[in-house]
Amino acid sequence: FFSVMSKRTVHGEKGVYYGGHWLPIEECHKVFCNIENAGHETRIRPRSLPPAGCCSANSSHRECSASCKGECRTSRTDFVSSRSDGSYDVVVIGAGCIGACIARELSKTTASVLLIDAADDVTQGATKGNSGIVHAGYDDKPGSVRAKYCWPGNQMFEKLDKELRFGYEKNGSLVIATNEEEEKVLQDLYERGQKNGVKNLRIIDREELLQKEPEVDPNCVAALYSPDAGTLIPYEFTIALAENAADNGVEVRVRRKVVDIKKINDSGSKGFLIQAQHWEPEFALPTASGSSVSLVDRLITVAPILVSIGLWYILGGIWNTQSICVLLVGVLIAVVLGVLQGKKSGSSDEKQQGEMVTVEPSPGTKLSGRSFTEEIKTDYIVNCGGCFSDEIAAMVGDTSFKIKPRLGEYVLLHKREGGRVSHTLFPAPHPVLGKGVLVQGTLWGNLILGPTARDLLKFNAETNSYEPDKEVAEQSKDSIMKYILTKCKKLVPSFKASEVIHTFSGTRAKSTRGDWIIEPCPTAPGMIHAAAIDSPGIAGSPAIAVAVVDLLKQAGANVGEEKSDFNPNREPIIVPKNGWKGIKCGPPGKYTDMDVNVVCKCEKVTEREIVTACHRSLPIDSTQAIRKRTRAGMGHCQADPNNYGCEQRVAAIIAREKKLEQERIGTRPWPASSMLPRRWIDDNDRSAVDKLSQN
C-alpha cells in the first residue's frame, strides 16, 4: 500500500495542488486557505430578495404560504440580478463547465445575468462524468474550432486555479506507442500539435518513458510527452466557477427545464421570452394539509355550529325537538361548507402542484417533481445546453445541427492504486473513436480507468434520421467493464481491478457537424451557441468564455462595461489535512468542535467543511450536492451505513443548517449509471471484476 502511495502526492493531504504545482501544507495559510478578500465573504453582489410571493432566504420552506408555488431558496440564489422590469441582459442556459465559465466571465461586467439549469444542482450533466483532463490540444484537427480554443484555454488554468482554488495539477500526459505503426501516429500528433501552437511537445524514447512511468507496459517503444496537460476534478472546477459568478452578482436558478423560447421580434436579434418548467420534488411542495387557509374561510366553516349553539342558549338551554333540529341543521350546513372548502382547497392545491416533470441530466440519474410555468424575459441568450443544445436551438428555428450523445463509462479504483502512475496515459489514438481509454491518477489519489465511446444513436439511411442503437443499449455491463479493464491493462498491466470502489458514466455532446459550435444562432442572432462541446471541452472552457462574451458584445449586448468591484477570489471549501492531526472520529455528538468532528472518515471531511458548503452562494438541499463540494461519501466505503454512516450525518447537518426537515434532504441516487451489482460491494463482487480484467 505505502510503496504505491508514496509515488504520488495527493491533493488535500499534507499540501495541495495550487496553480498546477504542489504547495506544502506549511505554505497553504493565506495562500490557499484563510485568504483575505474572498468573494463569498465580502458579499460584493447585490443582496435583494426574490419577488413578493416567493420564499425568502430567511424563512424555512415549511413556513411558505400557498402563494410560494414551490419557489424555494434551495432552488435559487438568495438574491435576484434582474433589471427593474424583471428582465435580464443575458440568460445562460446550462450550468456545466461551459455555462459556469461563461457566467463567471460575464460577472466581470455590469450586465444583469441569470444562469439556469434543468437539474437540481450545477454540474449534473456531462461535466460530472468525465476524466477531468486539461488537454494540451495536440490531438485536435488543425483549423477546427476545438484546435482554436484548446491550447489557449489550457494556458489559462494556472491563473484560474490561483483565483478559485479548485485544485489543479499540471501532471503532463503521455501517448504511448507499442510498435512502429503507432510511432508514426505519435509523429502525426506531434505535427498536429505544432500546427495548433502547442508548446513543449516532444517524443521520448522507451528508456525515458520507463523512467517517468515504471509500471507501463514493458512492450512500449516511445511516447509523445506533453508537460502542459493537467488534471482536475471537473465538478469541483464548475462549482468554483458558479460560486464566484454568484458572489459577483450572477443569479443562479436550478430545477428550471427550458421548454420553449419565443423571439420578441421576428429578426431574433434581441429579445426573448423563455418558458421554463420550474420543478420541485413532491415532498417539498405545500400540500392541502399544509396550505394556508384564511381566517375568513375558517369562520365560514365553523359559523353554523356557533349559530346553532347560540340558538340553543336563546331557547333557554332546554333540549327539545326544536333546539335539536336547529343544532342538526347547523351541523349539516357546516359539513356541506367544509366539503366545499375542501374541494376548493384541493382544486387550488392540485393546480398549485402542477404537472409531473422528469429530467435526466446524466445517464441513469432521473429527477422528477411537480412543475410550474416560469417566464423569463431577456435580451440575449447563451445556449450551453450540452446534450440538449440542439433542442434549445430548435426552439428558435435553428435545426442546423443534431446532438449524437456518446456515452463514456469509467471504473474508479481505491487510493491504494492511485500511485501507480504519475501522468495521464493514453494509447495511440483510434482513427474514428479518438483518444481511447486512459489510465490516470486523480487529484484526490484514486486511479481512474476509461472511458468507452459508445454512440447512443445511429443513422438510418432509409428514414434519413438518427435513431437509438439497440445493440449499444443492450450491451451488458460486464462486457463494458471488461472492455475498459483489458484495454487499460495494455497500458498498465500491474493495477488490481479488485480494488474497484465505484463506476460511473457521462454523455458527451457529439454533433452532426463533427466540431464545437461557437457562433451566433443563424435564425436568432441574439442567441449565442456554445454547443456540442465534447472533449477537450474542459481545457477550452475559459477561452470559450472569453470568445462568447466577445460575440455577445458584437451582437449589441450590454457586456462592454467592466465591473469595478469584481472579485476573482474564492476560498476553497475543503481544508488540507496533516494526517489525522487535529481531527477525530466518533459517534454523532461526541465532538462538538466543528473543526475537529469528522463526518466522513474515508475522506477526512469535517463538520466545518459541510457547514461551509451549506452557506456558500449556490443553492443546496441534497447529500449529493455536498458530496461534490466536500467529498463526503466519495471514499472507498462509498458512505456505507454499516461503516460510518456519513450520508446520514451529512443529511442531518444540511437539515439543521437549512432549517428543513431531514426527510426533505435529497440523497445520492442509486444505481444511476453504476455498472456494479450493488452500491456497497463485497469480496465476491470484487473478485468478479478482477476476472473481467483478465484476457
C-alpha positions as CSV (number, residue, x, y, z in Angstrom):
1,F,0.0,0.0,0.0
2,F,2.6,2.6,1.1
3,S,5.0,1.7,-1.7
4,V,2.3,2.5,-4.3
5,M,1.0,5.6,-2.5
6,S,4.5,7.1,-1.9
7,K,4.9,7.7,-5.6
8,R,2.2,10.3,-5.7
9,T,1.3,13.4,-3.7
10,V,-2.4,13.7,-3.1
11,H,-4.3,17.0,-3.1
12,G,-5.5,17.9,0.4
13,E,-3.1,15.5,2.2
14,K,-0.2,17.5,3.7
15,G,-0.5,20.0,1.0
16,V,-2.4,21.0,-2.2
17,Y,-2.0,21.5,-5.9
18,Y,-2.3,25.2,-6.4
19,G,-1.9,26.8,-9.8
20,G,-0.8,23.5,-11.2
21,H,2.0,22.9,-8.7
22,W,2.5,21.3,-5.3
23,L,2.2,23.6,-2.3
24,P,3.2,22.0,1.1
25,I,0.8,22.4,4.0
26,E,3.1,24.8,5.8
27,E,2.7,27.3,2.9
28,C,-1.1,27.0,2.5
29,H,-2.1,29.6,5.1
30,K,-3.1,32.9,3.5
31,V,-2.3,31.5,0.1
32,F,-4.6,28.5,-0.4
33,C,-6.9,28.8,2.6
34,N,-7.7,31.6,5.1
35,I,-7.2,34.0,2.3
36,E,-8.2,37.7,2.5
37,N,-10.9,39.3,0.4
38,A,-12.7,36.1,-0.6
39,G,-15.7,37.0,-2.7
40,H,-18.1,34.9,-0.7
41,E,-17.2,36.7,2.5
42,T,-17.1,40.3,1.1
43,R,-20.6,39.7,-0.5
44,I,-20.0,42.3,-3.2
45,R,-23.0,41.1,-5.0
46,P,-26.5,42.8,-4.7
47,R,-28.5,41.4,-1.8
48,S,-32.0,42.0,-2.9
49,L,-34.5,39.2,-2.1
50,P,-36.7,37.3,-4.6
51,P,-40.0,39.0,-5.6
52,A,-43.1,39.0,-3.4
53,G,-44.9,35.7,-3.2
54,C,-41.6,33.8,-3.1
55,C,-39.8,32.2,-0.2
56,S,-37.1,34.5,1.2
57,A,-33.7,33.3,2.3
58,N,-34.6,33.8,5.9
59,S,-37.6,31.6,6.3
60,S,-37.8,27.8,6.1
61,H,-39.8,26.3,3.3
62,R,-42.4,24.7,5.7
63,E,-43.4,28.3,6.6
64,C,-44.1,29.3,3.0
65,S,-47.6,30.2,2.0
66,A,-49.5,28.6,-0.9
67,S,-48.6,31.6,-3.0
68,C,-45.0,30.4,-2.9
69,K,-45.9,27.9,-5.7
70,G,-42.9,25.7,-4.9
71,E,-40.4,28.6,-5.1
72,C,-37.7,27.6,-2.7
73,R,-34.4,29.1,-1.7
74,T,-32.9,25.7,-2.2
75,S,-33.5,26.1,-6.0
76,R,-32.1,29.6,-6.4
77,T,-29.6,32.1,-5.1
78,D,-31.0,34.3,-2.3
79,F,-30.9,37.4,-4.5
80,V,-32.0,38.5,-7.9
81,S,-29.9,40.3,-10.5
82,S,-32.7,41.3,-12.9
83,R,-33.3,44.8,-14.1
84,S,-36.0,46.9,-12.6
85,D,-38.6,45.5,-15.0
86,G,-37.7,41.9,-14.1
87,S,-35.8,41.2,-17.3
88,Y,-32.1,40.3,-17.9
89,D,-29.4,41.4,-20.2
90,V,-28.2,37.8,-20.7
91,V,-29.5,34.3,-19.7
92,V,-27.1,31.4,-19.8
93,I,-28.9,28.1,-20.3
94,G,-26.9,25.2,-18.9
95,A,-24.7,25.1,-15.8
96,G,-22.0,22.7,-16.8
97,C,-18.3,23.8,-17.0
98,I,-19.0,25.8,-20.2
99,G,-22.1,27.7,-18.9
100,A,-20.4,28.3,-15.5
101,C,-17.3,29.6,-17.1
102,I,-19.3,32.0,-19.3
103,A,-21.4,33.1,-16.3
104,R,-18.2,33.9,-14.4
105,E,-16.7,35.8,-17.4
106,L,-20.0,37.8,-17.6
107,S,-19.8,38.6,-13.9
108,K,-16.8,40.8,-14.6
109,T,-19.2,43.1,-16.4
110,T,-22.1,45.3,-15.2
111,A,-24.7,43.2,-17.1
112,S,-27.6,41.6,-15.3
113,V,-27.1,37.8,-15.8
114,L,-29.1,34.7,-15.0
115,L,-27.7,31.2,-15.1
116,I,-30.3,28.4,-15.2
117,D,-30.2,24.6,-15.3
118,A,-32.8,21.8,-15.5
119,A,-31.1,19.7,-12.9
120,D,-31.2,20.1,-9.1
121,D,-27.6,21.5,-8.9
122,V,-24.9,22.8,-11.2
123,T,-22.6,20.4,-12.9
124,Q,-25.1,17.5,-13.1
125,G,-24.6,16.7,-16.8
126,A,-21.6,15.7,-18.9
127,T,-19.2,17.7,-16.6
128,K,-20.0,15.4,-13.7
129,G,-19.0,12.3,-15.6
130,N,-15.6,12.8,-17.4
131,S,-11.9,12.3,-16.9
132,G,-11.1,15.9,-15.7
133,I,-8.2,16.3,-18.1
134,V,-7.0,19.7,-19.1
135,H,-5.7,18.6,-22.6
136,A,-2.9,20.4,-24.3
137,G,-4.5,20.4,-27.8
138,Y,-2.1,18.3,-29.9
139,D,-4.9,15.8,-30.9
140,D,-7.3,18.3,-32.4
141,K,-7.6,18.7,-36.2
142,P,-5.7,21.9,-37.2
143,G,-8.2,24.6,-38.3
144,S,-11.0,23.2,-36.2
145,V,-12.9,25.1,-33.5
146,R,-11.5,22.7,-31.0
147,A,-7.9,23.5,-32.0
148,K,-8.7,27.2,-31.8
149,Y,-9.6,27.1,-28.2
150,C,-8.0,24.1,-26.5
151,W,-4.3,25.3,-26.2
152,P,-5.3,28.9,-25.3
153,G,-7.7,27.6,-22.6
154,N,-5.1,25.2,-21.3
155,Q,-2.8,28.2,-20.6
156,M,-5.4,30.0,-18.5
157,F,-5.7,27.3,-15.8
158,E,-2.8,28.2,-13.6
159,K,-4.2,31.7,-13.1
160,L,-7.8,30.4,-12.7
161,D,-6.8,27.9,-10.0
162,K,-4.9,30.6,-8.1
163,E,-8.0,32.7,-8.0
164,L,-10.7,30.0,-7.5
165,R,-8.6,27.2,-5.7
166,F,-10.5,24.3,-7.1
167,G,-7.3,22.2,-7.3
168,Y,-5.3,21.8,-10.5
169,E,-2.3,19.6,-11.1
170,K,-0.1,20.0,-14.1
171,N,0.8,16.3,-14.3
172,G,1.5,16.1,-18.0
173,S,0.3,13.4,-20.5
174,L,2.0,10.6,-22.4
175,V,0.6,8.9,-25.5
176,I,2.2,5.5,-25.6
177,A,3.3,3.6,-28.7
178,T,4.0,-0.2,-28.7
179,N,5.1,-0.7,-32.3
180,E,6.4,1.1,-35.4
181,E,2.9,1.9,-36.8
182,E,2.0,3.6,-33.5
183,E,5.3,5.5,-33.5
184,K,4.1,7.1,-36.8
185,V,0.9,8.1,-35.1
186,L,3.0,9.9,-32.4
187,Q,4.8,11.8,-35.1
188,D,1.4,12.8,-36.7
189,L,0.2,14.0,-33.3
190,Y,3.4,16.0,-32.8
191,E,3.0,17.7,-36.1
192,R,-0.7,18.5,-35.3
193,G,0.4,20.0,-32.1
194,Q,2.9,22.2,-33.8
195,K,0.2,23.5,-36.2
196,N,-2.1,24.1,-33.2
197,G,0.5,26.2,-31.4
198,V,1.0,23.6,-28.6
199,K,4.4,24.2,-27.0
200,N,6.9,21.9,-25.2
201,L,5.8,18.7,-27.0
202,R,8.4,16.1,-27.6
203,I,8.7,12.4,-28.4
204,I,10.6,10.4,-25.8
205,D,12.2,7.0,-26.2
206,R,11.5,3.9,-24.2
207,E,14.2,4.5,-21.6
208,E,12.9,7.9,-20.6
209,L,9.3,6.7,-20.7
210,L,10.1,3.9,-18.2
211,Q,11.9,6.4,-16.0
212,K,8.8,8.5,-15.9
213,E,6.4,5.6,-15.6
214,P,8.0,2.4,-14.4
215,E,4.7,0.4,-14.4
216,V,3.7,1.0,-18.1
217,D,3.6,-2.0,-20.5
218,P,7.2,-3.2,-21.0
219,N,6.4,-3.6,-24.7
220,C,6.3,0.2,-25.1
221,V,8.7,1.7,-27.6
222,A,8.1,5.5,-27.3
223,A,5.7,8.2,-26.2
224,L,4.5,11.7,-27.0
225,Y,5.1,13.8,-23.9
226,S,3.1,17.0,-23.2
227,P,4.2,18.6,-19.9
228,D,1.4,21.2,-20.1
229,A,-1.5,18.7,-19.8
230,G,-3.2,18.8,-16.4
231,T,-5.9,17.2,-14.3
232,L,-8.7,18.5,-12.0
233,I,-12.0,17.3,-10.6
234,P,-14.5,18.6,-13.1
235,Y,-17.4,19.2,-10.8
236,E,-15.3,21.0,-8.2
237,F,-14.0,23.2,-11.0
238,T,-17.5,24.0,-12.2
239,I,-18.8,24.7,-8.6
240,A,-15.9,27.1,-8.0
241,L,-16.8,29.0,-11.3
242,A,-20.5,29.2,-10.5
243,E,-19.9,30.2,-6.8
244,N,-17.6,33.0,-7.9
245,A,-20.0,34.1,-10.5
246,A,-22.8,34.2,-7.9
247,D,-20.6,36.1,-5.5
248,N,-20.1,38.7,-8.2
249,G,-23.8,39.1,-8.9
250,V,-24.9,36.4,-11.3
251,E,-28.3,35.0,-10.3
252,V,-28.5,31.2,-10.4
253,R,-31.7,29.1,-10.6
254,V,-31.7,25.3,-10.8
255,R,-34.6,23.0,-11.4
256,R,-35.6,25.1,-14.5
257,K,-36.2,23.0,-17.6
258,V,-36.5,25.2,-20.7
259,V,-39.4,24.1,-22.8
260,D,-40.0,27.0,-25.2
261,I,-38.3,30.2,-26.4
262,K,-40.2,32.9,-28.2
263,K,-38.5,35.7,-30.2
264,I,-39.9,39.0,-29.1
265,N,-39.2,40.3,-32.7
266,D,-39.1,38.4,-35.9
267,S,-35.4,39.1,-36.5
268,G,-34.3,37.4,-33.3
269,S,-31.5,39.9,-33.0
270,K,-32.6,40.9,-29.5
271,G,-35.3,40.0,-27.0
272,F,-36.6,36.5,-26.0
273,L,-39.2,35.1,-23.7
274,I,-38.1,31.9,-22.1
275,Q,-40.7,29.5,-20.8
276,A,-39.3,27.1,-18.2
277,Q,-40.8,24.3,-16.1
278,H,-39.7,25.1,-12.6
279,W,-40.0,21.8,-10.8
280,E,-39.7,20.8,-7.1
281,P,-39.7,17.4,-5.5
282,E,-43.2,16.5,-4.5
283,F,-42.3,16.2,-0.8
284,A,-41.0,19.8,-0.9
285,L,-44.3,21.3,-2.0
286,P,-47.1,22.7,0.1
287,T,-50.0,20.3,0.3
288,A,-53.6,20.7,1.1
289,S,-53.0,19.9,4.8
290,G,-50.1,22.4,4.9
291,S,-51.6,25.1,2.7
292,S,-52.5,28.5,4.2
293,V,-56.3,28.9,4.9
294,S,-57.5,32.4,5.7
295,L,-59.3,33.3,8.9
296,V,-62.5,34.1,7.0
297,D,-62.5,30.6,5.4
298,R,-62.2,29.1,8.9
299,L,-65.0,31.2,10.3
300,I,-67.3,30.3,7.4
301,T,-66.7,26.6,8.2
302,V,-67.5,26.9,11.9
303,A,-70.1,29.6,11.8
304,P,-73.2,27.3,11.5
305,I,-72.1,25.5,14.6
306,L,-71.7,28.7,16.5
307,V,-75.1,29.9,15.3
308,S,-76.7,26.6,16.5
309,I,-75.1,26.8,19.9
310,G,-76.3,30.4,20.1
311,L,-79.9,29.4,19.3
312,W,-79.7,26.7,21.9
313,Y,-78.9,29.2,24.5
314,I,-81.6,31.5,23.3
315,L,-84.1,28.8,23.7
316,G,-83.2,28.6,27.3
317,G,-80.7,25.8,27.2
318,I,-83.6,23.3,27.0
319,W,-83.0,20.3,24.8
320,N,-86.2,19.8,22.9
321,T,-87.2,18.8,19.4
322,Q,-86.9,22.4,18.1
323,S,-83.4,23.1,19.5
324,I,-82.1,19.7,18.4
325,C,-83.4,20.3,14.9
326,V,-81.7,23.7,14.8
327,L,-78.4,22.2,16.0
328,L,-78.6,19.3,13.4
329,V,-79.3,21.8,10.6
330,G,-76.3,23.9,11.7
331,V,-74.0,20.8,11.8
332,L,-75.3,19.8,8.3
333,I,-74.6,23.2,6.9
334,A,-71.1,23.1,8.4
335,V,-70.4,19.7,6.8
336,V,-71.5,20.9,3.4
337,L,-69.4,24.1,3.6
338,G,-66.5,22.0,4.9
339,V,-66.7,19.7,1.9
340,L,-67.0,22.7,-0.5
341,Q,-64.0,24.3,1.2
342,G,-62.0,21.0,0.9
343,K,-62.8,20.8,-2.8
344,K,-61.8,24.4,-3.3
345,S,-58.5,23.8,-1.3
346,G,-57.9,20.5,-3.2
347,S,-58.5,22.1,-6.5
348,S,-56.3,25.0,-5.7
349,D,-53.6,22.7,-4.4
350,E,-53.8,20.5,-7.5
351,K,-53.4,23.5,-9.7
352,Q,-50.6,24.7,-7.4
353,Q,-48.6,21.5,-7.6
354,G,-48.7,21.4,-11.4
355,E,-47.9,18.5,-13.7
356,M,-45.1,16.0,-13.2
357,V,-41.8,16.5,-15.0
358,T,-38.7,14.3,-15.2
359,V,-35.2,15.4,-16.2
360,E,-32.3,13.1,-16.8
361,P,-29.1,15.3,-16.7
362,S,-26.8,12.3,-16.8
363,P,-27.2,8.6,-17.6
364,G,-29.5,6.8,-15.1
365,T,-30.0,9.9,-12.9
366,K,-33.7,10.7,-13.2
367,L,-35.0,13.6,-11.2
368,S,-38.7,14.4,-11.0
369,G,-41.2,16.7,-9.4
370,R,-44.2,18.9,-9.8
371,S,-43.6,21.8,-12.2
372,F,-44.8,25.3,-12.6
373,T,-44.5,27.5,-15.7
374,E,-42.0,30.3,-15.2
375,E,-41.4,33.0,-17.8
376,I,-38.0,34.8,-18.1
377,K,-37.5,37.8,-20.3
378,T,-34.0,38.5,-21.6
379,D,-32.3,40.5,-24.3
380,Y,-29.7,37.7,-25.1
381,I,-29.3,34.0,-24.6
382,V,-26.2,31.8,-24.4
383,N,-27.0,28.2,-25.3
384,C,-24.8,25.9,-23.2
385,G,-27.3,23.1,-23.2
386,G,-24.9,20.2,-23.7
387,C,-26.7,17.1,-25.0
388,F,-29.8,19.2,-25.2
389,S,-28.3,22.2,-27.0
390,D,-29.9,21.1,-30.3
391,E,-33.3,21.2,-28.7
392,I,-32.6,24.7,-27.4
393,A,-31.5,25.8,-30.8
394,A,-34.6,24.3,-32.5
395,M,-36.9,26.4,-30.2
396,V,-35.8,29.5,-32.2
397,G,-35.9,27.7,-35.5
398,D,-32.3,26.5,-35.8
399,T,-32.1,22.9,-36.9
400,S,-28.6,23.1,-38.5
401,F,-27.2,20.5,-36.1
402,K,-28.2,17.5,-34.1
403,I,-26.6,16.1,-31.0
404,K,-25.5,12.5,-31.1
405,P,-24.8,11.5,-27.5
406,R,-21.7,9.5,-27.0
407,L,-21.6,7.5,-23.7
408,G,-18.4,7.1,-21.8
409,E,-18.1,4.7,-18.9
410,Y,-15.4,4.7,-16.2
411,V,-14.1,2.5,-13.5
412,L,-12.7,4.1,-10.3
413,L,-10.2,2.2,-8.1
414,H,-9.2,2.6,-4.4
415,K,-6.5,5.1,-3.5
416,R,-4.2,2.1,-2.9
417,E,-3.9,2.0,-6.7
418,G,-3.6,5.8,-7.3
419,G,0.2,5.9,-7.1
420,R,0.8,3.5,-10.0
421,V,1.1,6.3,-12.5
422,S,2.2,10.0,-12.3
423,H,1.0,11.2,-15.7
424,T,-2.2,10.8,-17.8
425,L,-1.5,7.8,-20.0
426,F,-3.2,7.3,-23.4
427,P,-2.8,4.6,-26.1
428,A,-2.1,5.7,-29.6
429,P,-5.5,7.1,-30.7
430,H,-8.1,5.3,-32.8
431,P,-8.7,7.0,-36.2
432,V,-12.5,7.1,-35.5
433,L,-13.1,6.9,-31.8
434,G,-10.3,9.2,-30.8
435,K,-8.0,9.0,-27.8
436,G,-9.4,5.8,-26.4
437,V,-9.2,4.6,-22.8
438,L,-6.8,6.2,-20.4
439,V,-5.2,5.4,-17.1
440,Q,-4.8,8.4,-14.7
441,G,-4.2,9.1,-11.0
442,T,-6.9,11.6,-9.9
443,L,-6.3,14.7,-8.0
444,W,-7.6,13.0,-4.8
445,G,-5.4,9.9,-5.2
446,N,-7.7,7.3,-6.9
447,L,-6.9,5.6,-10.2
448,I,-9.4,6.2,-12.9
449,L,-9.8,3.9,-16.0
450,G,-11.8,4.6,-19.1
451,P,-13.8,5.9,-20.9
452,T,-15.6,3.9,-23.5
453,A,-17.0,5.7,-26.6
454,R,-20.5,4.3,-27.3
455,D,-22.7,6.2,-29.6
456,L,-26.3,6.0,-28.5
457,L,-27.8,7.0,-31.9
458,K,-27.1,5.6,-35.4
459,F,-28.0,6.9,-38.7
460,N,-30.8,5.1,-40.6
461,A,-30.3,5.8,-44.4
462,E,-33.8,4.6,-45.2
463,T,-35.5,7.1,-42.9
464,N,-32.8,9.7,-43.3
465,S,-32.8,10.2,-39.5
466,Y,-30.9,9.2,-36.3
467,E,-32.5,6.5,-34.1
468,P,-31.4,4.7,-30.9
469,D,-28.8,2.0,-31.4
470,K,-30.3,-1.1,-29.9
471,E,-27.0,-3.0,-29.8
472,V,-25.4,-0.3,-27.8
473,A,-28.4,0.0,-25.4
474,E,-28.4,-3.8,-24.8
475,Q,-24.7,-4.2,-24.3
476,S,-24.1,-5.9,-20.9
477,K,-22.4,-4.1,-18.0
478,D,-19.9,-6.9,-17.7
479,S,-18.8,-6.6,-21.3
480,I,-18.4,-2.8,-20.9
481,M,-16.3,-3.2,-17.8
482,K,-14.2,-6.0,-19.5
483,Y,-13.5,-3.7,-22.4
484,I,-12.3,-0.9,-20.1
485,L,-10.2,-3.1,-17.9
486,T,-8.5,-5.2,-20.6
487,K,-7.7,-2.1,-22.6
488,C,-6.2,-0.4,-19.6
489,K,-4.2,-3.5,-18.7
490,K,-2.3,-3.0,-22.0
491,L,-1.2,0.4,-20.7
492,V,-0.5,-0.5,-17.0
493,P,-0.6,-4.3,-16.5
494,S,0.0,-4.1,-12.7
495,F,-3.1,-2.4,-11.4
496,K,-5.6,-4.5,-9.4
497,A,-9.1,-4.4,-10.7
498,S,-10.3,-6.0,-7.5
499,E,-9.7,-2.6,-5.9
500,V,-12.8,-1.1,-7.6
501,I,-14.9,1.2,-5.5
502,H,-17.2,2.9,-8.0
503,T,-18.2,3.1,-11.7
504,F,-19.9,5.9,-13.5
505,S,-20.6,7.3,-16.9
506,G,-21.1,10.6,-18.7
507,T,-22.7,11.5,-22.0
508,R,-20.6,13.7,-24.4
509,A,-22.4,16.1,-26.8
510,K,-21.1,15.0,-30.2
511,S,-22.8,16.8,-33.1
512,T,-23.6,16.1,-36.7
513,R,-21.2,18.9,-37.6
514,G,-18.3,17.0,-36.0
515,D,-17.0,20.0,-34.2
516,W,-17.8,22.5,-31.5
517,I,-20.4,25.1,-32.3
518,I,-19.4,28.6,-31.0
519,E,-21.3,31.2,-33.1
520,P,-24.4,33.4,-33.3
521,C,-27.5,31.4,-34.0
522,P,-28.4,31.9,-37.7
523,T,-32.1,32.1,-37.1
524,A,-31.8,34.3,-33.9
525,P,-28.5,36.2,-33.7
526,G,-29.4,37.3,-30.2
527,M,-28.7,33.7,-29.1
528,I,-25.0,32.7,-29.0
529,H,-24.3,28.9,-29.3
530,A,-21.7,27.4,-27.1
531,A,-23.0,24.0,-28.1
532,A,-21.9,20.4,-28.9
533,I,-18.8,20.8,-26.8
534,D,-17.3,17.5,-26.1
535,S,-13.7,16.6,-25.2
536,P,-11.5,18.6,-24.7
537,G,-14.2,21.0,-23.5
538,I,-12.8,21.5,-20.0
539,A,-9.5,22.6,-21.4
540,G,-11.1,25.0,-23.8
541,S,-13.7,26.4,-21.4
542,P,-12.0,29.6,-20.2
543,A,-11.0,30.6,-23.8
544,I,-14.5,29.7,-25.0
545,A,-16.0,32.0,-22.3
546,V,-13.9,35.0,-23.4
547,A,-14.9,34.4,-27.0
548,V,-18.7,34.1,-26.2
549,V,-18.6,37.4,-24.2
550,D,-16.9,39.0,-27.3
551,L,-19.7,37.5,-29.5
552,L,-22.3,39.0,-27.2
553,K,-20.6,42.3,-27.4
554,Q,-20.6,42.2,-31.2
555,A,-24.3,41.4,-31.1
556,G,-25.0,44.5,-29.1
557,A,-25.4,43.1,-25.6
558,N,-24.7,45.2,-22.5
559,V,-21.5,43.4,-21.7
560,G,-18.9,46.1,-22.5
561,E,-18.6,47.9,-19.2
562,E,-16.3,46.2,-16.7
563,K,-17.4,45.9,-13.1
564,S,-15.1,48.0,-10.8
565,D,-15.6,45.8,-7.8
566,F,-15.3,42.3,-9.5
567,N,-13.6,39.9,-7.0
568,P,-11.8,37.0,-8.6
569,N,-11.0,35.3,-5.4
570,R,-12.7,32.2,-3.8
571,E,-11.6,30.4,-0.7
572,P,-11.8,26.6,-1.0
573,I,-14.4,24.6,0.9
574,I,-12.0,21.7,1.6
575,V,-9.2,22.3,4.1
576,P,-5.9,20.4,3.6
577,K,-5.2,17.8,6.4
578,N,-2.0,16.8,8.0
579,G,-2.8,13.2,8.5
580,W,-5.2,12.8,11.5
581,K,-3.6,15.7,13.4
582,G,-6.4,17.9,15.0
583,I,-9.4,15.9,13.7
584,K,-11.2,13.0,15.4
585,C,-13.8,10.3,14.5
586,G,-16.6,9.3,16.8
587,P,-20.4,8.8,17.1
588,P,-22.6,11.8,16.3
589,G,-22.5,14.3,19.1
590,K,-19.2,13.1,20.7
591,Y,-17.2,16.0,19.3
592,T,-18.9,19.4,19.3
593,D,-16.0,21.4,17.7
594,M,-16.8,21.5,14.0
595,D,-13.2,21.8,13.1
596,V,-12.4,18.6,14.9
597,N,-15.5,16.5,14.3
598,V,-15.0,14.1,11.3
599,V,-18.3,13.5,9.3
600,C,-16.8,11.3,6.6
601,K,-14.0,9.0,7.8
602,C,-12.7,7.8,4.4
603,E,-12.1,11.3,3.1
604,K,-11.5,13.1,6.5
605,V,-14.3,15.6,5.9
606,T,-15.1,17.7,8.9
607,E,-18.4,19.2,10.1
608,R,-16.9,22.6,9.4
609,E,-16.5,21.8,5.7
610,I,-20.1,20.6,5.4
611,V,-21.4,23.7,7.1
612,T,-19.2,26.0,4.9
613,A,-20.6,24.3,1.8
614,C,-24.2,24.8,3.1
615,H,-23.7,28.5,3.4
616,R,-22.0,29.3,0.1
617,S,-23.7,31.2,-2.7
618,L,-25.2,28.3,-4.6
619,P,-28.5,26.5,-3.6
620,I,-28.0,23.2,-1.8
621,D,-30.6,20.6,-0.5
622,S,-29.0,17.2,-1.0
623,T,-26.2,15.0,0.2
624,Q,-25.1,14.6,-3.5
625,A,-24.5,18.3,-3.7
626,I,-22.4,18.2,-0.5
627,R,-20.6,15.1,-1.9
628,K,-19.4,17.1,-4.9
629,R,-18.3,20.0,-2.8
630,T,-16.6,18.2,0.2
631,R,-16.0,14.6,-1.0
632,A,-18.2,13.3,1.9
633,G,-19.2,9.9,0.7
634,M,-16.6,9.7,-2.1
635,G,-14.3,7.4,-0.3
636,H,-13.6,3.7,-0.6
637,C,-16.7,2.7,1.6
638,Q,-19.0,4.9,-0.6
639,A,-20.9,6.1,2.5
640,D,-21.6,2.5,3.8
641,P,-24.1,3.0,6.7
642,N,-22.5,0.0,8.4
643,N,-19.1,1.7,8.3
644,Y,-19.5,5.3,9.5
645,G,-22.9,6.3,8.0
646,C,-21.6,9.6,6.6
647,E,-24.5,10.3,4.3
648,Q,-27.0,10.2,7.2
649,R,-24.7,12.5,9.2
650,V,-24.4,14.9,6.2
651,A,-28.2,14.9,5.7
652,A,-28.7,15.9,9.4
653,I,-26.3,18.8,9.1
654,I,-27.9,20.1,6.0
655,A,-31.3,19.9,7.6
656,R,-30.0,21.7,10.7
657,E,-28.2,24.5,8.7
658,K,-31.0,25.0,6.2
659,K,-33.8,24.7,8.8
660,L,-35.5,21.9,6.9
661,E,-37.0,18.6,7.9
662,Q,-34.4,15.8,7.3
663,E,-36.9,14.0,5.1
664,R,-36.6,16.9,2.7
665,I,-32.9,16.4,2.1
666,G,-32.2,14.6,-1.2
667,T,-29.8,11.6,-1.1
668,R,-27.5,10.0,-3.6
669,P,-29.4,8.3,-6.4
670,W,-28.8,4.6,-7.0
671,P,-28.0,2.9,-9.3
672,A,-27.7,5.9,-11.5
673,S,-25.1,4.9,-14.1
674,S,-23.2,2.4,-12.0
675,M,-22.2,-0.9,-13.6
676,L,-21.7,-2.6,-10.2
677,P,-24.3,-5.1,-8.9
678,R,-24.9,-3.1,-5.6
679,R,-23.8,0.2,-4.1
680,W,-21.8,-1.5,-1.3
681,I,-19.9,-4.3,-3.0
682,D,-18.4,-7.3,-1.2
683,D,-15.3,-9.5,-1.9
684,N,-17.3,-11.7,-4.3
685,D,-18.1,-8.7,-6.4
686,R,-14.5,-7.5,-6.4
687,S,-13.3,-10.9,-7.5
688,A,-15.8,-10.9,-10.3
689,V,-14.5,-7.5,-11.5
690,D,-10.9,-8.8,-11.3
691,K,-11.8,-11.8,-13.5
692,L,-13.1,-9.3,-16.1
693,S,-9.7,-7.7,-16.3
694,Q,-8.1,-11.0,-17.4
695,N,-7.9,-11.8,-21.1
